[in-house]
Amino acid sequence: MLELRPNCECCGGALPPDSTGARICSFECTFCAACAAGVLAGRCPNCGGELVPRPRRPAEHLARHPASRVRKLKEGGCPAASA
């Protein structure tokens, strides 16, 4: 089951479980659409995988299967942003 991480690992922006702007790779690294399309050019800076829209969990299932509250943020932001 997807963790539905709560923020962009690049800029730290909030990505609630119902966000249409969340992008993930196959390892669930999570980024906002702006970072994914911009500085990351559609590639995960951690694994090099493709970033795709994250599925949304229906609200009626969030009580039983809540989204993660663990925030992950790349130290120093995204590599492409600091270049």
N, C-alpha and C positions, 0 to 999 in steps of 0.2 A: 504494500500500500504506500502511496506517495506521502512524504512527510508534509508537503505544502509549507515550505519554509516561509517565514514571515517578512523577509526583506531581500533586497538586491545585494548580492555579495560585492558588487562594484561600488555603488554610490550610497548604499545603506537605506535607500528609499523603501517605504512600507509596501508590502505586497500581500494584502489580505487573501484568505482562501478563495474568495469569489472574484479576484482580480482577473481581468482579461489582458492585463499588461505584463503578466509573468512569463518568463521564458526559462526553460530548463534543458539540460543535456541528459544523456542516458544515466548519469550518476547523480542526478537531481541537483547539481549545482544550479543555483537560482539567480536570475538577473531580471531587471526591468526591461521592457521593450526598448526604451531609449538607449540604454547602455548596450543591449544586445545588437541593435541595428547600427549604433554609432561606433564607439571605440572598439567594440568586440567584433564587429563585422560578421555577426552570425556564428562565431566560434567560441567555445568555452575556453577561457584562458587557463583552466586547470588541466583539462584532458585533450583539448583540441576538437572535441565533438561538436556536432551541430546543435544549435540552440533552437528549440521549437516551442510553440505555445504550450503552457502548462494547463492540463485539464482542470476544470473546476469541480469541486465536490459539492453535490447538492446540499443545500442548507439543512434539510431534514436528516442528513447523515453526519453532520458535523458534531452533534452532541455525543454520539456513540464513537465516532472516529474523528477526534479533533485535529486541527492543524497543529503543526509544531510551533512552539514558542521560542525555540532556540535560534538566536540570531547568529548568522555567520557573516563575517566581513573580511575581505582580503586586506591584509595589512598593507597600507600604502595605496589602496584602491586597485583598480585593474591595471595590469602591466601596460596595456596599450595606451591607457590614459596618462600614464606618467612618462611615456617616451617622448 
